[in-house]
């Protein structure tokens, strides 16, 4: 998978679960972030012209605000780095300084997520033998060195979803993937998000076909639950697609026979199920008015 794909995956993860991302990736700063704070993603594209083409866009700046004024806002700057050799602490410092100027704040927290092992600078010092004039460091989460066993039952969904990227013994691989899957099923009620992050788990689990068969044999409950959920979600999507197509065609029929669709009729079409839409489509040829047609159900 390309570096850009990993960037995209983790950007989605942070945007979908900002509280959980801060709690897991920046635990040292997360203690004061309670239920009362407001977290706003900031579009980093605002800085593109200032940074120039030689700087790769970083992942996600998140602005954390305390509406009651207890604390000044904090700006979290997240970067995912797949290959530590490509990490530039100068680029990150430059980016944080530009954000500081743009948002007129010195409360900036840089966070770097490393997927794979390697060497990388942990701090930047500019100065002389006599004096340091700029010192910069960042919070880091080296997933490759994070013990997966510490998070197998975590209540933080981001921690559970990133389990396959953590450190574990080869014989623990299936247990780790099962724990990630259980976390998704237990902590995420939204069906679209479940399907989306089932793919996330699969991507970083990297199971071969033989391993997939062995995993299904060893953890049938987790494998079956996700398979049934995926099938059910796909079927729901197919049915919704059919319903939307029936609604679209009926709307065209109504416009051709009765003219522009009024708001009340649009609402009736939106609320109707697929069977009712088909009945209306069959009855429209003999209907004398739109009111008479849509009163049939």
C-alpha positions in Angstrom: 0.0 0.0 0.0 1.3 3.5 -0.9 2.3 6.1 1.7 -0.5 8.3 0.4 -3.0 5.5 1.1 -1.9 5.2 4.7 -2.1 9.0 5.1 -5.7 8.8 3.8 -6.7 5.9 6.0 -5.4 7.6 9.2 -6.8 11.0 8.2 -10.2 9.3 8.0 -9.7 7.6 11.3 -8.8 10.9 13.1 -11.6 12.8 11.5 -14.2 10.1 12.3 -13.0 9.7 15.9 -11.2 12.9 17.0 -11.7 12.4 20.8 -10.6 8.8 20.7 -7.6 9.8 18.5 -6.4 12.4 20.9 -6.9 10.1 23.9 -4.8 7.4 22.2 -2.2 9.2 20.1 -1.7 12.1 22.5 -2.5 10.7 25.9 -0.3 13.2 27.7 -2.5 16.1 26.6 -5.9 14.3 26.7 -6.6 14.4 30.4 -8.3 17.8 30.3 -10.4 17.0 27.2 -13.7 16.1 28.7 -17.2 15.8 27.3 -17.7 19.6 27.4 -15.0 20.5 24.8 -15.7 21.1 21.2 -13.4 19.6 18.6 -13.2 21.1 15.1 -11.2 19.7 12.2 -9.3 22.4 10.3 -8.7 22.1 6.6 -5.0 22.1 6.2 -5.4 23.1 2.5 -5.6 26.7 3.8 -1.9 26.7 4.2 -0.9 25.1 0.8 0.1 28.4 -0.9 2.1 29.4 2.1 4.0 26.2 2.4 4.7 25.7 -1.2 4.8 22.5 -3.3 7.9 21.1 -1.7 5.9 20.4 1.5 3.6 17.4 1.7 0.3 18.2 3.2 0.1 16.8 6.7 -2.9 14.9 8.0 -5.3 16.6 10.3 -5.1 19.7 12.5 -7.8 19.6 15.2 -8.9 22.6 17.2 -10.0 21.8 20.7 -12.1 24.5 22.4 -13.5 24.9 25.9 -16.7 26.8 25.4 -16.9 27.7 29.1 -13.5 29.4 28.9 -11.8 27.2 31.4 -8.8 26.8 29.1 -7.6 28.5 25.9 -8.0 26.5 22.8 -5.5 23.8 21.8 -4.5 23.0 18.2 -3.5 19.4 17.7 -1.4 18.7 14.6 -1.4 15.0 13.5 1.0 13.5 11.0 1.0 9.8 10.0 4.4 8.6 8.8 4.7 5.2 7.2 8.4 5.3 6.5 10.4 7.1 9.3 13.2 7.9 6.8 10.8 10.3 5.1 9.9 12.1 8.3 11.2 15.7 8.4 11.2 17.4 11.8 12.0 20.7 10.1 8.9 20.4 7.9 6.7 19.6 10.9 8.2 22.5 12.9 7.6 24.8 9.9 4.0 23.7 9.6 3.3 24.2 13.3 4.8 27.7 13.2 2.6 28.6 10.2 -0.5 27.3 12.0 0.5 29.3 15.1 0.7 32.5 13.0 -2.5 31.7 11.1 -4.6 31.0 14.2 -2.8 33.5 16.4 -2.0 30.9 19.1 1.1 29.4 20.7 -0.9 26.4 22.1 0.0 23.9 19.4 0.5 20.2 20.1 2.3 18.2 17.3 1.7 14.5 17.2 3.4 12.0 14.9 2.2 8.4 14.3 4.9 6.0 13.1 3.7 2.8 11.5 7.0 1.1 10.8 10.4 1.0 12.7 13.3 3.1 11.8 15.4 6.1 13.0 13.9 9.5 13.2 14.9 12.7 15.1 12.9 13.3 18.2 13.8 17.0 18.8 15.1 20.0 16.9 17.5 22.5 18.4 18.6 25.7 16.7 21.3 27.7 18.3 25.0 27.7 19.2 27.2 26.2 21.9 26.2 29.1 24.1 22.5 29.2 23.7 19.5 27.4 22.2 17.3 29.8 20.3 14.6 27.3 19.2 13.8 24.0 20.7 11.1 21.8 19.2 9.8 18.3 19.9 6.6 16.4 19.4 4.4 13.7 20.9 4.9 10.4 19.1 3.0 7.1 18.9 5.2 4.4 17.5 2.5 1.8 16.7 5.1 -0.8 15.7 6.5 -0.7 19.2 3.1 -0.4 21.1 2.2 -3.7 22.8 -1.0 -4.9 21.3 -1.8 -7.0 24.4 -2.2 -3.8 26.4 -5.2 -2.7 24.3 -7.0 -6.0 23.5 -10.0 -4.9 25.7 -9.6 -1.1 25.4 -12.7 1.0 25.4 -11.0 3.3 22.9 -12.1 2.5 19.4 -9.1 4.0 17.8 -6.8 1.8 19.9 -8.8 -1.3 19.0 -8.9 -0.5 15.3 -5.1 0.0 15.2 -4.3 -3.2 17.0 -3.1 -5.0 13.8 -0.5 -2.3 13.4 0.9 -2.8 16.9 3.6 -5.2 18.2 2.6 -8.8 18.9 4.1 -12.2 18.6 3.3 -14.2 15.4 1.2 -16.7 17.3 -1.0 -13.8 18.6 -1.9 -12.4 15.2 -5.4 -14.0 15.1 -6.2 -13.0 18.7 -5.2 -9.4 17.9 -7.4 -9.3 14.7 -10.4 -10.8 16.6 -10.0 -8.2 19.4 -10.0 -5.4 16.8 -13.1 -6.8 15.2 -14.9 -7.2 18.6 -14.0 -3.6 19.4 -15.6 -2.4 16.1 -18.8 -4.4 16.8 -19.0 -3.4 20.4 -18.0 0.3 20.2 -19.4 1.4 16.8 -23.2 1.3 16.4 -23.3 3.0 12.9 -23.5 0.4 10.1 -21.7 2.5 7.5 -18.8 3.2 9.9 -18.6 -0.5 10.8 -18.3 -1.5 7.2 -15.7 1.3 6.6 -13.5 0.2 9.5 -13.9 -3.5 8.8 -11.9 -2.7 5.7 -9.4 -0.7 7.8 -8.8 -3.8 10.0 -8.5 -6.0 6.9 -5.9 -3.7 5.3 -3.6 -3.7 8.3 -4.2 -7.3 9.3 -2.7 -8.4 5.9 -4.0 -12.0 6.1 -3.1 -14.3 3.3 -5.8 -16.6 1.9 -4.5 -19.5 3.9 -4.5 -17.3 7.1 -8.0 -16.1 6.4 -9.2 -19.7 6.4 -7.4 -20.5 9.6 -8.7 -17.3 11.2 -12.3 -18.2 10.3 -11.7 -21.6 11.8 -10.2 -20.3 15.0 -12.5 -17.3 15.5 -15.8 -18.3 13.8 -17.9 -16.0 15.8 -16.0 -12.8 14.9 -15.5 -13.8 11.3 -19.2 -14.8 10.9 -20.5 -11.7 12.6 -18.5 -9.4 10.2 -19.4 -11.5 7.2 -23.1 -11.5 8.0 -23.0 -7.8 8.8 -21.3 -7.0 5.5 -23.8 -9.1 3.5 -26.7 -7.5 5.3 -25.4 -4.0 4.7 -24.8 -4.8 1.0 -28.3 -6.1 0.7 -29.7 -3.0 2.4 -27.7 -0.9 0.0 -29.1 -2.8 -2.9 -32.7 -2.4 -1.7 -32.1 1.3 -1.1 -30.8 1.7 -4.6 -33.9 0.0 -6.0 -36.1 2.2 -3.9 -34.3 5.4 -5.0 -34.5 4.4 -8.7 -38.3 3.7 -8.3 -38.7 7.1 -6.7 -36.8 8.8 -9.4 -38.7 7.2 -12.2 -42.1 7.9 -10.6 -41.1 11.5 -10.1 -40.4 11.8 -13.8 -43.8 10.2 -14.6 -45.6 12.6 -12.3 -43.8 15.6 -13.9 -44.8 14.5 -17.4 -48.5 14.0 -16.5 -49.2 16.5 -13.7 -46.4 19.1 -14.0 -43.9 20.2 -11.3 -43.8 18.0 -8.2 -45.0 20.0 -5.2 -43.3 19.8 -1.8 -46.0 17.8 -0.2 -45.9 15.2 -2.9 -42.1 15.1 -2.8 -42.4 14.3 0.9 -44.9 11.5 0.2 -42.5 9.9 -2.3 -39.6 10.1 0.1 -41.5 8.4 2.9 -43.0 5.7 0.7 -41.5 2.2 0.6 -40.6 0.4 -2.5 -43.9 -1.6 -2.8 -46.0 1.6 -2.6 -43.8 3.4 -5.2 -44.4 0.5 -7.6 -48.2 0.6 -6.9 -48.2 4.4 -7.7 -46.2 3.8 -10.9 -48.8 1.2 -12.0 -51.7 3.5 -11.1 -50.5 6.8 -12.6 -51.8 6.1 -16.1 -55.4 5.9 -14.9 -55.1 8.6 -12.1 -57.1 11.8 -12.7 -55.0 14.0 -10.4 -51.9 13.8 -8.3 -53.9 14.1 -5.1 -56.0 11.1 -6.1 -52.9 9.1 -7.0 -51.0 9.6 -3.8 -54.1 9.1 -1.6 -54.2 5.4 -2.6 -51.8 4.5 0.3 
